Amino acid sequence: VEPLQVIEPVAEATTQTTSGVRVTVTAEVIAYIVLLLLILVVRLVALGDAPLSQGEARQALAAWRTVSPEAPGSDIIADSPLMFGLQSIAFSILGASEFSARLMSALVGIVFTLSPLLFRPLLGSARTFVLCLLLTFSPVVLLTARESSGMLLAAGFAVLTLWSVWRYWQSARAAYVQFGIVTFASLIFLSEPAGFVLALTLVIAGVVASWWSAGDVELTTGERPPVRERWSAVPWLSGLALAVVIVLLLATGFMLYPSGLGMVGQAIGTGLAGIFTTQPDSSRAFPLLISLFYELILWLFGLLGVITLFRRGEWTFVERVLVVWLVAALLVALLYAGGGAQHALWLTLPLAALSSYALVNLFVDDREAIVWIGSDIADGEQRLRYVRIGRLVIALCMITLLFMLGMHLRIVSNAFLNTATAADGSPFAAITSVFERVMAGQLQLVRISFVWLMITSLFILIGYFLGASLWGNQTTLQGGALGLLIFGLLVAVGSGWRAAVPGASSPAELWHTQATSTDMFLLRQTLLDISDRQTGGFNEINVVAQAPDDGVIAWVLRDFENTRFTNTIDEAVGAGIAILPATSELPALGGGYLGQNFLVERTWNPLWLQGMDGLAWWTQRRLRDNTEVSHVTVLWLRQDVFNGIPAAP
């Protein structure tokens, strides 16, 4: 089998001359401009429309209380030292809001999505663009970028570390490896609590891939590559000294916030505790579950890339690093107990890179296939054009059939959700119940969808044999895979957008099974209206809140200076405005009060699924009405405050 030669198309250039300056715009540049516009849309649009989660609120409150010392509540040690500094800058410029709390993370996400451009000379133009495209449509990258999390900072530092190592190996310049030591230290100490876990996977990938490559080189040439010599020339002392200085300056805000060193210790302690302790809204192997749930298309093409590499033996050091990285990330995701949803990025990075290898091969033309063109004898160029048209036709047919399959699958899944489950909640009982109702003529639409599911599946199977008879096996498989890719990317970005914006307050999303309710916006607006009436809008009303001072209710009260947080109801007796947890009995506040319920968050667990309900949840995120647990708080207003009578001095 001949080695695969990836022939990149030559992009046509558009040239304009203005005032003696020649400007050349290639098709590749236009493609990246369009991609950048798409990235800006999915990262920034409606960024502040979703309420902050408990973890986001804690991180944002830590920065806000530093910027605004009069804010209520005690000081909080942030989990991500660098995100703390970035949020402090955003709050200082834009004030505290959901948008400003997430803005810096979104900007980091934009830069990270285009970070494969650093490796363009190594990967080639086609593979680099495909990798940027996969990161753009990745639900995990999208959701992480739209949250105030330090995980994207960790991923960015990992990419910069790999780039600096590659550049040092190419040029042997000390500046590159010094920069790599700084970024590696930032990954561990400044990004997020589990930054050291990602650093460990990088070390494992580099060491194993170096040993693997050195063995092959020695077997082929009889000589060992100068790996030890190159690494012995690394200026470790100056690099480590520079890393210590940079970490100290960034952690302390260039010495303006000396307490920032406590955040570094807090982050490391939290990360080490995660080796044995799970997060409240996750479980063991949760990053792997998130990755499989949201990025199945990356897993399919990533594994296809690995299989292709093993079959053809086209190993380079880059591919070896990626394969070992994926295996190490998989082991870490299984063993590290404290992994959250955002840590699925551990798997996304190597999967996307391996998928790009497989996807570029989809556009390699089959020049040996005997294609049916008609009675005329076609030359090589006609045959090649016919093969390319066939690949496109097969891809379009595949997309159409997959959309039909998905539409009828949704109808069938709704039938299972609307069917009473058996006492044991077994899937077999649910299937039997739906089948009996269909045979009894009660579910006509479901019967039609069952028929179309079978017809569509047969069309896909028959279409393969028909396409192979016209264009050959390779072109037919390439077209089918290309159609599956386009369909999968559209579904993936839709799934990520749904989880980030319209479904941000729904616990049916596996990304956040403890979802903050949009009622928190209504609670804040109610308090602002009361403040406007009582104090002329200066947010000086007295509020007693029986709630943690580092959660979502504390974020709602972030700029109400006269707020007191309490653990008991005693301090709320006689208060003009009180925020208390909902109870079955009315609280004894010592007078006439009026109350309004506000939903704080809803909780759900995938283990509560019964029968075939998982099908509707997977395709539409639909649940039965009685499968959620709600946390409700009550805003109590004393009668005179409700009536608008000013309180006595």
Secondary structure, 3 states (H helix, E strand, C coil): CCCCCCCCCCCCEEEEEECCEEEEEEHHHHHHHHHHHHHHHHHHCCCCCCCCCHHHHHHHHHHHHHHCCCCCCCCCCCCCHHHHHHHHHHHHHHCCCHHHHHHHHHHHHHHHHCHHHHHHHHHCHHHHHHHHHHHHHCHHHHHHHCCCCCHHHHHHHHHHHHHHHHHHHHHCCHHHHHHHHHHHHHHHHHHCCCHHHHHHHHHHHHHHHHHHHHHHHHHHHCCCCCHHHHHHCCCHHHHHHHHHHHHHHHHCCCCCCCCHHHHHHHHHHHHHHCCCCCCCCCCCCHHHHHHHHHCHHHHHHHHHHHHHHHHHCCCCHHHHHHHHHHHHHHHHHHHCCCCCHHHHHHHHHHHHHHHHHHHHHHHCCCCCCCCCCCCCCCCHHHHHHHHHHHHHHHHHHHHHHHHHHHHHHHHHHHHHHCCCCCCCCCHHHHHHHHHHHHHCCCCHHHHHHHHHHHHHHHHHHHHHHHHHHHHCHHHHHHHHHHHHHHHHHHHHHHHHHHHHCCCCCCCCCHHHCEEECCHHHHHHHHHHHHHHHHHCCCCCCCEEECCCCCCHHHHHCCCCCCEEECCCCHHHCCCCEEEEECCCCCCCCCCCEEEEEEEEEEECCHHHCCCCHHHHHHHHCCCCCCCCEEEEEEEEEEHHHHHCCCCCC
